[in-house]
Amino acid sequence: MSTNHYDVIVLGAGASGLMLAAKAAARGRHVLVVEKANKIGKKILMSGGGKCNFTNLYVEPENFISHNPHFVISALSRYNQWDFIGMVCEYGIDYEERKHGQLFTLKGAKEILKMLENECEKTGLVEIRANCEVKAVQSIDSGFKITSTQGDFQSESLVIASGGLSIPTLGGSGIGYDIAKQFGHHVYPTRAGLVPFTFSDQFKEVTTRLSGNAVEATLSNDLNSFTEALLFTHRGLSGPSSLQLSNYWNVGQSFKVDFAPSTDLHALFKQKKNTQPKVLLRTILSEMYPKSVITELQQLIWSDVAETAIGQLSDEKLKTIAERLHAFELKPSGTEGYRTAEVTLGGVDTAEVSSKTMESKKQKGLFFIGEILDVTGHLGGFNFQWAWSSAHAASEFV
C-alpha cells in the first residue's frame, strides 16, 4: 500500500474522530486522522472544567435537538452510555456522578483522551497528523483525495468529524459544512448553543453588580424550561439553566425567570403576614438568596414598598410581587457567541444521511459524525455521548 493511501481518512481529532479511528482500526481498517490544531482532543481536555463530563446515566432521544428528532435513536441504541462507561472502567478511570446523572472523571479529562489514543494505538493501523490543514477535497474513482498542508492523501472512505464553529481558539472551523455543501448537502443555519446570555439594557448593570453570585432558578420560554443554577456574570447570565435555555432562544425573544421554583411565595408571604406582620419582605427572602441578590430584586420589583412591613401590604400587592419573582421577564440582547459556546446548533441535514451508517445519501463513502450534524445535545454529557454513538455507528461501515 502506498504511503499516502488509506482505507479511511478522518477530518478532525476530537471525540468523534478519535473514537471512529479506534473502532474502524479494530475492524482492520487503515486510518489517517488529520487535525488542523497543533494538538489533538483540545475540546475534550477543556470540557467540564477540565474534568470531562463524558456521558450521562440517563440518555434519551429527548435530550437532543434536531430538525429530524428520530435520527439519533438508531445510533444511541446500538452504542449507549453503558458501552462507553464499560470502556472507561476497563481503563480503570475513576469517575463520579454529579447532579442529573452527569458523569465526570475524578483525575481529569486527559484520562479520556489518553484512553482514546491508546485505543487508536492498539492496532498500529491509525496514523494521526496534527497541524495538518485540509485545503481541498475531491471525489476520485477510488474514493477521495484530500489536499493538505502536509501533502495529498487518498482514501476509500472520508469521515467528516470536524465539529462545529464553537470555541474557534480550539480549532473549530466551518470546513465540514463547506465539504457537505460541495457534495450537495443541505446545511441548516448554524448558531452558538449552550452559551451565556448578554444584556445591553439596565439589567446588564444588575448582572455586573451581582457577578459571581448564583441562585437556583427556572428559566423558561414557550419551547422549554430548565431548573438549575443561574450564574450572574459581568456580561449577563450563565450557569446551567442559562446555557440550556440558550439552545431554545433566538435574538429578539424574551424568557421568564422563576427565582423561587420550589417555593409558593404568595402562600409564604400570606403566612408571614399573619405570623410576623412587622417583618420586611427582604428579611423573609434572606433565607433563600444572598443579600446582594435580594437588594437587586427589591430594587427591580418592590422598591416602592421596600421599607413597609409585610402586615401593611395588601394581599393583592403581595400576590403581584410573588408573581413577578416567579415570572420575571428578561430580554437578552444576544449571547457571547461562538467564542464561549459549548456547541453549534444546526448543521448537516440528517434527512440526507443514513441514521444506521452515518453515510451520505448523496455521495458514496462520505460520512458525517458528531457535532457537524444537525444534532445538539443538552448540557450534561449528551454531546459526548452523541460523539461516541455516531462514531461507533459509522465505524462499522467505513
Secondary structure, 3 states (H helix, E strand, C coil): CCCCEEEEEEECCCHHHHHHHHHHHHCCCCEEEECCCCCCCHHHHHHHHHCCEEEECCCCHHHEECCCCCCHHHHHHHCCHHHHHHHHHHCCCCEEECHHHEEEECCCCHHHHHHHHHHHHCCCCEEEECCCCEEEEEEECCEEEEEECCEEEEEEEEEECCCCCCCHHHCCCCHHHHHHHHCCCCEEEEEEECCCEECCCHHHHHHHHCCCCEEEEEEECCCCEEEEEEEECCCEEECHHHHHHHCCCCCCCCEEEECCCCCCHHHHHHHHHHHCCCCCHHHHHCCCCCHHHHHHHHHHHCHHHCCCCHHHCCHHHHHHHHHHHHCEEECCCEECHHHCCCEEEEEECHHHECCCCCEECCCCCEEECHHHECCEECCCCHHHHHHHHHHHHHHCCC
